[in-house]
Amino acid sequence: MGNYLGLDLSLTHTGFYLIKDGGTDEYCEIKTKPDGWLNDIQRVDHIAKQILDKIKNTNIDFIAMEDYFSGQQAGSVIKLAILGTVVRTRLLDNKYSYMAFAPTQIKKFETGSGVAPKDNMLKSVFKKHNLDTNSNNIADACAIAHLGKAYVEWQSGKRDFLKYEEEILKKVSKERSIVTPYTL
């Protein structure tokens, strides 16, 4: 089966969901507040370190995360871009590959609608993955992890997905690529 990590990056409540080979999945929110940090870089670095600490000594088969998104105020987008960049860099520095998916792709894969509201995501995650949570961040991370797992299975030839799931898997197979660590 394998180990698949889903990350819903956020400055305040990063969602972390690890599908574990053989059973008990792990999930949490990595919470931070603006106060208590000298600057945003220190705060972002803390989030990245927390993620790496949680996966240390675990063979991760695939890491999936939500890609940067627009529609927010410029300051928030810049801070999320910093967070995404630091996490991606730390993953690569530690020899992990990853793939980022658009928010609409995650929602459509999980619910059948690319514009599904948060409540629909919570309901779908409960129904499809038996995760009962009131945290949108953990629910999103769960959906992202399952999309990553499905992507790996799709690439290996599995084809028994729901129609809307298959549409997303075909699309991301053409549009997205896995980012892998490089060596000099």
Contacts in CASP RR format, 6 or more apart in sequence:
PFRMAT RR
TARGET T0000
AUTHOR 0000-0000-0000
METHOD contacts of the structure
MODEL  1
MGNYLGLDLSLTHTGFYLIKDGGTDEYCEIKTKPDGWLNDIQRVDHIAKQ
ILDKIKNTNIDFIAMEDYFSGQQAGSVIKLAILGTVVRTRLLDNKYSYMA
FAPTQIKKFETGSGVAPKDNMLKSVFKKHNLDTNSNNIADACAIAHLGKA
YVEWQSGKRDFLKYEEEILKKVSKERSIVTPYTL
1 19 0 8 1.000
1 21 0 8 1.000
1 22 0 8 1.000
2 19 0 8 1.000
2 20 0 8 1.000
2 21 0 8 1.000
2 59 0 8 1.000
2 61 0 8 1.000
2 149 0 8 1.000
3 18 0 8 1.000
3 19 0 8 1.000
3 20 0 8 1.000
3 21 0 8 1.000
3 58 0 8 1.000
3 59 0 8 1.000
3 60 0 8 1.000
3 61 0 8 1.000
4 18 0 8 1.000
4 19 0 8 1.000
4 60 0 8 1.000
4 61 0 8 1.000
4 62 0 8 1.000
4 63 0 8 1.000
4 64 0 8 1.000
4 145 0 8 1.000
4 146 0 8 1.000
4 148 0 8 1.000
4 149 0 8 1.000
4 152 0 8 1.000
5 16 0 8 1.000
5 17 0 8 1.000
5 18 0 8 1.000
5 19 0 8 1.000
5 55 0 8 1.000
5 60 0 8 1.000
5 62 0 8 1.000
5 63 0 8 1.000
5 64 0 8 1.000
5 145 0 8 1.000
6 15 0 8 1.000
6 16 0 8 1.000
6 17 0 8 1.000
6 18 0 8 1.000
6 63 0 8 1.000
6 64 0 8 1.000
6 65 0 8 1.000
6 141 0 8 1.000
6 142 0 8 1.000
6 144 0 8 1.000
6 145 0 8 1.000
6 148 0 8 1.000
7 14 0 8 1.000
7 15 0 8 1.000
7 16 0 8 1.000
7 17 0 8 1.000
7 51 0 8 1.000
7 63 0 8 1.000
7 64 0 8 1.000
7 65 0 8 1.000
7 66 0 8 1.000
7 87 0 8 1.000
7 141 0 8 1.000
7 144 0 8 1.000
8 14 0 8 1.000
8 15 0 8 1.000
8 65 0 8 1.000
8 66 0 8 1.000
8 137 0 8 1.000
8 138 0 8 1.000
8 140 0 8 1.000
8 141 0 8 1.000
8 144 0 8 1.000
9 15 0 8 1.000
9 47 0 8 1.000
9 65 0 8 1.000
9 66 0 8 1.000
9 80 0 8 1.000
9 83 0 8 1.000
9 84 0 8 1.000
9 87 0 8 1.000
10 80 0 8 1.000
10 83 0 8 1.000
10 137 0 8 1.000
11 32 0 8 1.000
11 34 0 8 1.000
11 40 0 8 1.000
11 43 0 8 1.000
11 44 0 8 1.000
11 47 0 8 1.000
11 79 0 8 1.000
11 80 0 8 1.000
11 83 0 8 1.000
12 31 0 8 1.000
12 32 0 8 1.000
12 33 0 8 1.000
13 29 0 8 1.000
13 30 0 8 1.000
13 31 0 8 1.000
13 135 0 8 1.000
13 137 0 8 1.000
14 29 0 8 1.000
14 30 0 8 1.000
14 31 0 8 1.000
14 47 0 8 1.000
14 50 0 8 1.000
14 51 0 8 1.000
14 137 0 8 1.000
15 27 0 8 1.000
15 28 0 8 1.000
15 29 0 8 1.000
15 30 0 8 1.000
15 135 0 8 1.000
15 137 0 8 1.000
15 138 0 8 1.000
15 140 0 8 1.000
15 141 0 8 1.000
16 26 0 8 1.000
16 27 0 8 1.000
16 28 0 8 1.000
16 29 0 8 1.000
16 30 0 8 1.000
16 51 0 8 1.000
16 54 0 8 1.000
16 138 0 8 1.000
16 141 0 8 1.000
17 25 0 8 1.000
17 26 0 8 1.000
17 27 0 8 1.000
17 138 0 8 1.000
17 141 0 8 1.000
17 142 0 8 1.000
17 144 0 8 1.000
17 145 0 8 1.000
18 25 0 8 1.000
18 26 0 8 1.000
18 27 0 8 1.000
18 54 0 8 1.000
18 55 0 8 1.000
18 58 0 8 1.000
18 145 0 8 1.000
19 25 0 8 1.000
19 145 0 8 1.000
19 146 0 8 1.000
19 149 0 8 1.000
20 26 0 8 1.000
25 131 0 8 1.000
25 142 0 8 1.000
26 54 0 8 1.000
27 131 0 8 1.000
27 133 0 8 1.000
27 138 0 8 1.000
27 141 0 8 1.000
27 142 0 8 1.000
28 54 0 8 1.000
28 138 0 8 1.000
29 135 0 8 1.000
29 137 0 8 1.000
29 138 0 8 1.000
30 47 0 8 1.000
30 50 0 8 1.000
30 51 0 8 1.000
32 43 0 8 1.000
32 46 0 8 1.000
32 47 0 8 1.000
34 43 0 8 1.000
37 43 0 8 1.000
37 46 0 8 1.000
40 79 0 8 1.000
40 82 0 8 1.000
41 82 0 8 1.000
41 86 0 8 1.000
44 79 0 8 1.000
44 82 0 8 1.000
44 83 0 8 1.000
44 84 0 8 1.000
44 86 0 8 1.000
44 87 0 8 1.000
45 86 0 8 1.000
47 83 0 8 1.000
47 86 0 8 1.000
47 87 0 8 1.000
48 83 0 8 1.000
48 86 0 8 1.000
48 87 0 8 1.000
48 89 0 8 1.000
48 90 0 8 1.000
49 90 0 8 1.000
51 87 0 8 1.000
51 90 0 8 1.000
51 91 0 8 1.000
52 90 0 8 1.000
52 91 0 8 1.000
52 94 0 8 1.000
55 96 0 8 1.000
60 96 0 8 1.000
61 152 0 8 1.000
62 97 0 8 1.000
62 99 0 8 1.000
62 148 0 8 1.000
62 149 0 8 1.000
62 151 0 8 1.000
62 152 0 8 1.000
63 91 0 8 1.000
63 96 0 8 1.000
63 97 0 8 1.000
63 98 0 8 1.000
63 99 0 8 1.000
64 98 0 8 1.000
64 99 0 8 1.000
64 100 0 8 1.000
64 101 0 8 1.000
64 144 0 8 1.000
64 145 0 8 1.000
64 147 0 8 1.000
64 148 0 8 1.000
64 151 0 8 1.000
65 84 0 8 1.000
65 87 0 8 1.000
65 98 0 8 1.000
65 99 0 8 1.000
65 100 0 8 1.000
65 101 0 8 1.000
65 144 0 8 1.000
66 100 0 8 1.000
66 101 0 8 1.000
66 102 0 8 1.000
66 103 0 8 1.000
66 106 0 8 1.000
66 140 0 8 1.000
66 144 0 8 1.000
67 100 0 8 1.000
67 101 0 8 1.000
67 102 0 8 1.000
67 103 0 8 1.000
68 77 0 8 1.000
68 80 0 8 1.000
68 81 0 8 1.000
68 84 0 8 1.000
68 100 0 8 1.000
69 77 0 8 1.000
69 80 0 8 1.000
69 102 0 8 1.000
69 103 0 8 1.000
70 77 0 8 1.000
71 77 0 8 1.000
72 80 0 8 1.000
88 98 0 8 1.000
88 100 0 8 1.000
88 179 0 8 1.000
91 97 0 8 1.000
91 98 0 8 1.000
92 98 0 8 1.000
92 179 0 8 1.000
92 180 0 8 1.000
92 181 0 8 1.000
92 182 0 8 1.000
93 181 0 8 1.000
95 181 0 8 1.000
96 181 0 8 1.000
97 178 0 8 1.000
97 179 0 8 1.000
97 180 0 8 1.000
97 181 0 8 1.000
98 178 0 8 1.000
98 179 0 8 1.000
99 148 0 8 1.000
99 151 0 8 1.000
99 172 0 8 1.000
99 176 0 8 1.000
99 177 0 8 1.000
99 178 0 8 1.000
99 179 0 8 1.000
100 176 0 8 1.000
100 179 0 8 1.000
101 109 0 8 1.000
101 144 0 8 1.000
101 147 0 8 1.000
101 148 0 8 1.000
101 172 0 8 1.000
101 176 0 8 1.000
104 114 0 8 1.000
104 115 0 8 1.000
105 114 0 8 1.000
105 147 0 8 1.000
105 168 0 8 1.000
105 171 0 8 1.000
105 172 0 8 1.000
106 140 0 8 1.000
106 143 0 8 1.000
106 144 0 8 1.000
106 147 0 8 1.000
107 113 0 8 1.000
107 114 0 8 1.000
107 115 0 8 1.000
107 116 0 8 1.000
107 121 0 8 1.000
107 143 0 8 1.000
108 114 0 8 1.000
108 116 0 8 1.000
108 164 0 8 1.000
108 167 0 8 1.000
108 168 0 8 1.000
109 143 0 8 1.000
109 146 0 8 1.000
109 147 0 8 1.000
109 150 0 8 1.000
109 164 0 8 1.000
109 165 0 8 1.000
109 168 0 8 1.000
109 169 0 8 1.000
110 116 0 8 1.000
110 121 0 8 1.000
110 124 0 8 1.000
110 125 0 8 1.000
110 128 0 8 1.000
110 143 0 8 1.000
110 146 0 8 1.000
110 147 0 8 1.000
111 120 0 8 1.000
111 121 0 8 1.000
111 124 0 8 1.000
112 162 0 8 1.000
112 164 0 8 1.000
112 165 0 8 1.000
113 120 0 8 1.000
116 124 0 8 1.000
118 136 0 8 1.000
118 139 0 8 1.000
121 136 0 8 1.000
121 139 0 8 1.000
121 140 0 8 1.000
121 143 0 8 1.000
122 133 0 8 1.000
122 134 0 8 1.000
122 136 0 8 1.000
122 139 0 8 1.000
124 143 0 8 1.000
125 131 0 8 1.000
125 133 0 8 1.000
125 139 0 8 1.000
125 142 0 8 1.000
125 143 0 8 1.000
126 132 0 8 1.000
126 133 0 8 1.000
128 146 0 8 1.000
129 142 0 8 1.000
129 143 0 8 1.000
129 146 0 8 1.000
131 138 0 8 1.000
131 139 0 8 1.000
131 142 0 8 1.000
133 139 0 8 1.000
133 142 0 8 1.000
147 168 0 8 1.000
150 158 0 8 1.000
150 161 0 8 1.000
150 165 0 8 1.000
150 169 0 8 1.000
151 169 0 8 1.000
151 172 0 8 1.000
151 173 0 8 1.000
154 161 0 8 1.000
154 169 0 8 1.000
154 173 0 8 1.000
155 173 0 8 1.000
159 166 0 8 1.000
161 169 0 8 1.000
END
